[in-house]
Amino acid sequence: VDAGDTMEVVAPSGDLVHVVVPEGHGPGSVLLVQVQGRTPGEGPQNLLFATLGDRQTLESWQARLQKLVNGYNVLKVARNGKLYQRSFWLSGGSLRTNGRFSNGVDLKDLTGVFRGCVSQEFIRLRRSSTSPPKKSSSSLGASLLKTFGGGSSKPPPSDVPDPEEAGVVLLASAGRSFSLLFQGGSADRDEFAETISWSSQRLMQERS
């Protein structure tokens, strides 16, 4: 991350905040981010802070958990807006992936799980020209497009799901993030996001 780039930061309240890195700052810099209070319900929901246990029966959660262990095939949006086919699965308390530059993230390091077009990667995807995915060797979204996309925004490839309907953004410590698209649409997106959040909550409860 360099000066002028936009970072996604999770406030102590769980809110998602977009921060532009000022000049003279970059990797290794320490930034103090002041967050103004928001009206409850405003902005995207951080599922790590949501009450999820009552949404499904225990048997349903266990079935979802097994599906997460088996893995999901998704499209990962890189920082440059390009698409890459990836697999994500749960193993030993970590969300693993077959990405070239990341093995995944420990659940204890997750700071945010958000649905919708709420990351810069998704904004760049919408701005990019159409190109097929490469194989590996909400209202907030509209506001971000207006702010960062200018008047030259281009639609994503026609066979790529809309990030607002099928996108998940995972944020973790040390500034790590994953912007994922689910070709199964909102059903697969919601199932994955809720299950990974529920698993993280259960893990934190067991360790407390």
C-alpha positions in Angstrom: 0.0 0.0 0.0 1.5 3.3 -1.1 0.6 7.0 -0.7 -2.7 7.7 -2.5 -4.0 4.2 -2.2 -7.2 3.5 -0.3 -7.3 1.0 2.5 -10.3 -0.7 4.2 -10.1 -0.5 8.0 -12.4 -2.0 10.6 -13.2 0.4 13.4 -13.6 -1.0 17.0 -17.4 -0.8 16.4 -17.1 -3.2 13.5 -17.8 -0.5 10.9 -15.9 -0.5 7.6 -13.9 2.7 7.0 -12.1 3.7 3.8 -8.9 5.5 4.4 -6.7 7.3 1.8 -3.0 6.9 2.6 -1.5 10.4 2.8 1.6 11.6 1.1 4.8 10.6 2.9 3.3 7.4 4.2 3.6 3.8 3.0 4.5 0.3 4.1 5.6 0.4 7.8 3.9 3.7 8.5 1.6 4.1 11.5 -1.6 6.0 10.8 -4.1 7.3 13.4 -7.7 7.0 12.0 -10.4 8.9 13.8 -13.9 7.6 13.1 -17.1 9.5 13.6 -20.0 7.8 15.1 -22.6 6.3 12.7 -26.3 5.9 12.9 -27.0 2.2 13.8 -27.7 0.3 10.6 -25.8 2.7 8.4 -23.1 1.2 6.2 -22.3 -2.5 5.5 -22.8 -5.0 8.2 -19.7 -6.7 9.7 -20.9 -10.3 10.1 -18.3 -10.9 12.7 -20.3 -8.6 15.0 -23.7 -10.1 14.0 -25.8 -12.5 16.0 -25.8 -15.6 13.8 -26.4 -18.6 16.0 -30.2 -18.3 15.8 -30.3 -18.0 12.0 -29.7 -21.8 11.5 -30.2 -25.0 13.5 -27.1 -26.6 14.8 -27.4 -29.4 12.3 -27.6 -26.8 9.5 -24.5 -25.0 10.8 -22.7 -28.3 10.9 -23.7 -29.1 7.3 -22.5 -25.6 6.2 -19.3 -26.1 8.1 -18.6 -29.4 6.3 -19.2 -27.6 3.0 -16.7 -24.9 4.0 -14.2 -27.7 4.9 -14.7 -29.2 1.4 -14.1 -25.8 -0.1 -15.6 -23.1 -2.4 -14.4 -22.3 -5.9 -14.5 -18.5 -6.3 -13.2 -15.6 -8.4 -10.6 -13.6 -6.4 -10.3 -10.0 -7.4 -6.7 -8.8 -7.2 -5.6 -5.3 -6.2 -5.2 -4.4 -9.9 -8.8 -5.5 -10.6 -7.9 -8.7 -12.4 -9.7 -12.0 -11.8 -8.2 -15.2 -10.7 -9.8 -18.6 -10.0 -9.2 -19.7 -6.5 -10.4 -22.3 -3.9 -11.0 -21.4 -0.3 -11.5 -23.9 2.4 -11.4 -24.2 6.2 -8.7 -26.3 7.8 -7.4 -26.3 11.4 -8.8 -23.0 12.4 -7.6 -21.2 9.2 -9.2 -20.2 6.0 -6.9 -21.7 3.4 -6.5 -20.8 -0.3 -4.4 -22.1 -3.2 -3.3 -18.5 -4.1 0.2 -18.0 -5.3 1.1 -15.2 -2.8 -1.1 -16.2 0.2 -1.9 -19.4 2.0 -4.9 -17.8 3.6 -5.6 -16.4 7.1 -6.2 -17.6 10.6 -9.8 -17.1 11.8 -8.5 -15.4 14.9 -6.9 -12.7 12.6 -10.1 -11.9 10.8 -11.4 -8.4 11.6 -14.2 -8.1 9.1 -16.6 -10.0 6.9 -18.7 -7.8 4.6 -21.1 -8.5 1.8 -21.4 -6.3 -1.3 -19.3 -4.0 -3.4 -17.3 -2.5 -0.5 -13.7 -2.8 -1.5 -11.3 -1.0 -3.9 -10.7 -4.3 -5.7 -14.4 -4.5 -6.6 -14.3 -0.9 -7.7 -11.3 -1.5 -10.0 -13.1 -4.6 -11.4 -16.0 -2.4 -12.4 -13.7 0.1 -14.1 -11.6 -2.5 -16.0 -12.2 -3.5 -19.5 -13.6 -7.0 -20.2 -11.2 -9.9 -19.9 -11.7 -13.5 -19.0 -10.5 -14.7 -15.5 -7.0 -16.1 -15.3 -6.3 -19.4 -13.8 -3.6 -19.7 -11.1 0.0 -21.8 -12.1 -25.2 -1.5 -1.7 -25.6 2.0 -1.6 -22.1 2.2 -0.3 -20.9 0.6 -3.5 -22.6 3.3 -5.5 -21.0 5.9 -3.4 -17.6 4.4 -3.8 -18.0 4.2 -7.5 -18.9 7.9 -7.6 -15.9 8.8 -5.5 -13.2 6.6 -7.0 -14.6 5.5 -10.4 -15.1 8.9 -12.0 -17.0 9.1 -15.2 -15.1 6.4 -17.0 -16.4 3.3 -15.2 -16.9 0.3 -17.4 -19.0 -2.7 -16.6 -17.4 -6.0 -15.6 -17.4 -8.9 -18.0 -20.9 -10.1 -18.7 -20.2 -13.6 -17.2 -18.8 -12.2 -14.0 -21.2 -11.8 -11.0 -22.1 -8.3 -9.8 -20.0 -7.6 -6.6 -23.0 -6.0 -5.0 -25.0 -9.3 -5.3 -22.2 -11.9 -5.1 -19.2 -10.3 -3.4 -17.6 -10.9 -0.1 -14.8 -8.9 1.4 -12.7 -10.5 4.1 -10.4 -8.2 6.2 -7.7 -9.4 8.5 -4.9 -8.0 10.6 -1.8 -6.5 9.0 -3.9 -4.9 6.3 -4.7 -8.2 4.5 -7.9 -8.4 2.5 -9.6 -10.8 0.1 -12.3 -9.7 -2.4 -14.2 -12.8 -3.5 -17.0 -13.3 -6.1 -19.3 -16.3 -6.0 -20.6 -17.5 -9.3 -23.5 -19.1 -7.4 -24.8 -15.7 -6.6 -26.1 -14.3 -3.3 -27.1 -17.8 -2.0 -23.5 -19.1 -2.1 -22.1 -15.7 -1.0 -24.3 -15.5 2.1 -23.7 -19.1 3.0 -19.9 -18.7 2.9 -19.9 -15.3 4.6 -22.2 -16.4 7.4 -20.5 -19.7 8.0 -17.0 -18.3 8.2 -18.2 -15.6 10.6 -20.1 -18.1 12.7 -16.9 -20.3 12.8 -14.8 -17.4 13.9 -17.3 -16.5 16.6 -17.3 -20.0 17.9 -13.5 -20.1 17.9 -13.3 -16.9 19.9 -15.8 -18.2 22.4 -13.8 -21.4 22.9 -10.6 -19.4 23.5 -12.2 -16.9 25.9 
